[in-house]
Amino acid sequence: MPDPQNCDLAASHCVPCKGGSVPMAAPEARKLLAALPGWELAPGAASISRRFTFKNFKQSLAFVNKVGEIAEKEGHHPDITFGWGYTETLLTTHAIKGLHQNDFIMASKISALENS
């Protein structure tokens, strides 16, 4: 598990989960979450999520499309809800029914879109 103090999550890449992978425990998830302002840990540490706001629907849609491009490149896909002026992004690793390092890598890459 990467140390959030010594790891650039946005520079990392998602790797496929191997059979038998165990979901990340809440204390580990909280450590990685510390490097991701605005993201929230769900009760039971099964997922992380964040709401992004925009000036209009067009900007929300453009953001969703950028997230989709990253998700395809990384092979790790978030659940996204969007509408006029917002997107809500939820990350979990369905194969293990919980969090994996990939979720935090994707969260970091998605957060980086705010500054691009």
C-alpha positions in Angstrom: 0.0 0.0 0.0 1.5 3.4 -1.0 2.3 5.9 1.7 0.3 9.1 0.9 3.3 11.2 2.0 5.6 9.5 -0.5 3.3 8.7 -3.4 1.9 10.7 -6.2 -1.4 9.0 -6.8 -2.1 10.9 -10.0 1.2 9.7 -11.5 0.3 6.0 -10.7 -1.7 3.7 -12.9 -4.5 1.3 -12.1 -3.6 -2.4 -12.1 -6.2 -5.2 -12.4 -7.3 -6.7 -9.1 -6.1 -10.3 -8.7 -8.5 -13.0 -7.4 -8.7 -13.1 -3.7 -7.8 -9.4 -3.2 -9.1 -8.1 0.1 -10.9 -4.7 0.3 -8.9 -1.9 1.9 -9.5 -1.4 5.6 -10.9 1.9 6.8 -7.7 3.1 8.5 -5.7 2.6 5.2 -8.5 4.3 3.2 -8.4 7.3 5.6 -4.6 7.7 5.1 -4.9 7.8 1.3 -8.0 10.0 1.5 -6.0 12.6 3.3 -4.2 13.3 0.0 -7.6 13.9 -1.7 -9.4 17.0 -0.5 -13.1 17.0 -1.1 -13.5 13.2 -1.3 -15.5 11.5 1.3 -15.3 7.9 2.7 -18.6 6.1 2.8 -19.7 4.3 6.0 -18.1 0.9 6.2 -15.3 2.2 3.9 -16.9 0.6 0.8 -16.5 3.6 -1.5 -15.3 7.2 -1.8 -17.3 10.0 -3.5 -17.1 13.6 -4.4 -19.4 16.3 -5.8 -18.0 18.7 -8.4 -19.9 21.9 -9.3 -19.9 23.8 -12.6 -21.5 26.9 -14.1 -23.8 25.0 -16.4 -24.8 21.7 -18.0 -22.3 21.9 -20.8 -19.4 22.1 -18.3 -20.8 19.2 -16.3 -21.0 17.1 -19.4 -17.5 18.1 -20.6 -16.1 17.0 -17.2 -18.0 13.7 -17.3 -16.5 13.0 -20.8 -13.0 13.8 -19.5 -13.5 11.4 -16.6 -14.7 8.8 -19.0 -11.5 9.1 -21.1 -9.4 8.6 -18.0 -11.5 5.7 -16.9 -11.1 3.9 -20.2 -7.3 4.6 -20.2 -7.0 3.2 -16.7 -9.5 0.4 -17.0 -11.2 1.5 -13.8 -14.7 3.0 -14.1 -16.5 5.2 -11.6 -20.2 5.6 -11.1 -21.1 9.1 -12.3 -24.4 11.1 -11.8 -24.6 14.5 -13.4 -26.9 17.3 -14.3 -27.1 21.0 -14.7 -24.1 22.4 -12.8 -22.9 19.3 -11.0 -21.4 15.8 -11.2 -21.3 13.2 -8.4 -18.6 10.6 -8.7 -18.4 7.4 -6.7 -15.5 5.0 -6.8 -15.4 1.5 -5.5 -14.0 -1.8 -6.8 -17.0 -3.9 -7.6 -14.9 -7.1 -7.9 -13.9 -7.0 -4.3 -17.0 -5.1 -3.0 -14.9 -2.4 -1.5 -11.9 -0.1 -1.9 -8.7 -0.8 -3.7 -5.7 1.5 -4.4 -7.1 1.9 -7.9 -10.0 3.9 -6.5 -7.6 6.4 -5.0 -5.5 6.6 -8.1 -8.7 7.4 -10.1 -9.9 10.0 -7.5 -6.5 11.7 -7.8 -6.7 11.8 -11.6 -10.2 13.1 -11.5 -9.4 15.8 -9.0 -6.5 16.9 -11.2 -9.1 17.8 -13.9 -10.2 20.7 -11.8 -6.9 22.4 -12.5 -6.7 21.6 -16.2 
